[in-house]
Amino acid sequence: MNNPIQKTYARTTSSRSVGTNKQSTTNALMNMQEKDQGIPAHGFDNYEAACNATLSRSRALAEVQRHALNVEEFLREVGDKPAYTGKEVLDWLGY
């Protein structure tokens, strides 16, 4: 279950009714999207703007994978959190 949506759904379905789970899953997805708001589709034009961004966990891990690096190593070194600063991700990537 590597997909963050599946993980969110699995967590929400373990203890609540299906109707409530659907709302919880929707809320979790909206929270992830809110963390990624303001991030241009093409990326940032400058380092400072990128450092000040907030990335959801799924977006940060996607960036690690996009650079063909080890996600488990990233999580071990930076921590497993719901969100990361752009600076945390960029520093780990070596920028």
N, C-alpha and C positions, 0 to 999 in steps of 0.2 A: 504494500500500500504506500507507494511513493508520492502519489498525488495528494497535495495539501487539501483539496476539496474532499477527497475520500476520507482522509484522516479526520477532518472536521466533522463530516457526517457520521463517521464511526464513533467519535467521542460523544456527539449529541444524541445518537440513537441508543446508547447504552442505558440511559436512566430515565427517559421521558417518553411521552406518547408521540405518535408519528406526527400529528398536527403541530405540536410544539417543536419537534425536531426540525421540521421544515422551516419554521420561522427562525430557529436558532442557527441553522445552516445559512439561511439567507442573511441574517445579521452578521455572521462571521465573515461571509464573502464580502459584504459591504464594508466591514471594518478593514479587510485586506485592501480593498480598492481605495478606500479613503487614505490609507497610508501611502499608496502609490500615486495619489493625485499630484498633479504638477510636474510629473516626470515626463518630458517630451518623448514621443515614440522613437525618435532618432537618437535619443540620449542628450546629454548636456553639452553645451558649447564651451563651457569653461570649468575648470577644476573646482573653483570655490563654490559655484552653484551646485555641483554634484556632491560636494562634501556636506552641504547643508540640507540635502534631501533626506527624507525618511523612506526607507524601503520596507515593505512587508517581508516576512520570512520567505515566502514563496518567490518574491521578486529577487531578493538577495541570493537565494540558492540558484535561481535561474541564471543570474549573472556569473556565479562561480562555474556553473556547468557550461555556460557560453564561452568561458575562457578555458574550457577543457581541464579544469582543476578538480580536486577531490572535495566533494561536499562534506564528507565525514571529517576531514581534516579541518575544514573551515569551521564547522560546528564545534569541534574540540578546542580549537584555538581562540575563536571569537565568542563562543557560547551559543547555546540554542535558545533564541529569544523570539518573541512574536514580531519584532521589528528591529531594524538596524539603521544606523546613520550611514549616509553615503560615505563618510570618511572612514568608518570601520571597514566597509566593504572595499573601498578603493585602496586603503592601506594594506589590507590582506592580499589584495590582488597585485600589489607591488607598484602602484602608481605614485 
